[in-house]
Amino acid sequence: MRLIYKIGAFAMVLGVVTMSVAGPPPPTTHKVLIQGFKFVPERIEVAVGDTVVWENKDIVPHTATAKKGFDSKEIATGQSWSYVAKRQGRYEYICTYHPTMKGELVVR
């Protein structure tokens, strides 16, 4: 009986140590395609520290511009631009060349 108790106690300690060492998940990279004059997906949710890459598959240049967040400037055809999410919040963005193109980045 004592052996079972000791094994159980050891497993609990190991579990606590493992949980405390694990920490937050590593940053992730997410991709938004620009094609057909749309951001695909239109809405993306990421964590602080994650990277979002916008890749232009269209035949014309575009931007990914949020008023109080980020501005890719021009993303030429076949090119990409990346942004590291620094602060929590909801960022609605557009293509400044084609303002009907809209997207949303949610940083949690």
Number of C-alpha atoms within 10 A of each C-alpha: 5 7 8 9 10 11 11 12 12 12 12 12 12 12 12 11 11 11 10 10 9 8 8 7 7 8 14 13 13 15 15 21 18 27 15 12 18 20 22 16 13 16 15 15 13 19 18 16 18 17 18 20 15 23 22 25 19 17 13 13 18 27 23 24 21 20 10 9 16 14 17 16 14 17 20 17 15 13 13 18 18 16 17 17 21 13 13 13 13 14 18 18 24 22 25 17 13 13 11 11 19 19 21 17 20 17 18 13
